[in-house]
Amino acid sequence: MGSATSELPSHRTPLNDTAETGLKIVVVGGFGVGKTTLVRSVSEIRPLNTEEVMTQAGVGVDETSAVAAKTTTTVAFDFGRISLNDRMVLYLFGAPGQERFWFLWDRLFSGTLGAVVLVDTRRMDDSWYAIDRLEHHRTPFVVAVNRFDEDTDRYSLDEIRQALALPAHVPMVDCDARVRRSGKDVLITLVNHLHAMAIAQEATL
């Protein structure tokens, strides 16, 4: 991606005393799609990262052709926090993207109310596993297309929806994972989706 910078918090923000609802959200997607960047940009606390420098051990195992400049990788998960309002707090968990760490995903999904699938249109095939696992767990999700500066094709959201065979009820948004406002808009989209699903379910009772 280009030179835009994340709006990282300069200090730790204490949790509001009135906070009463904590929602666990997982950010998933392929290797190098921007999950760590998204968690970092929106977190109001210094995020916990489990990034390690990539070594020769990953050669031939991790697919890095589209992310040649990437030098670190998440080996467990990222964690951050963001307060949507005085009462509602999101706890964010960024899942590792490489196939060799996928065994961690099912545990991360435990207790999760919803998820963000981050997509890089240059490597849309990397999104299939994330979508499959979320559907398997019946976890509601939204799809956020992380627009990289190097992506010259600029597929529309409708084209991406068709390529991923996503049903119409799954929300899709564009985003720039480096920018706090953009990342927060993604999370608000997910919260609104969860709220709409809850209202629809109540109407059937």
Salt bridges, closest charged atoms under 4 A:
GLU20 OE2 - ARG87 NH1 3.79
GLU44 OE2 - ARG81 NE 2.93
GLU51 OE1 - ARG40 NH2 2.90
ASP62 OD2 - ARG100 NH2 2.74
ASP106 OD1 - ARG133 NH2 3.34
ASP106 OD1 - HIS137 NE2 2.88
ASP120 OD2 - ARG122 NH2 2.81
ASP120 OD2 - ARG123 NH2 3.19
ASP126 OD2 - ARG123 NH1 3.18
ASP149 OD2 - ARG178 NH1 3.70
ASP174 OD1 - ARG147 NE 2.71
ASP176 OD2 - ARG178 NH2 2.65
ASP185 OD1 - ARG181 NH2 2.62
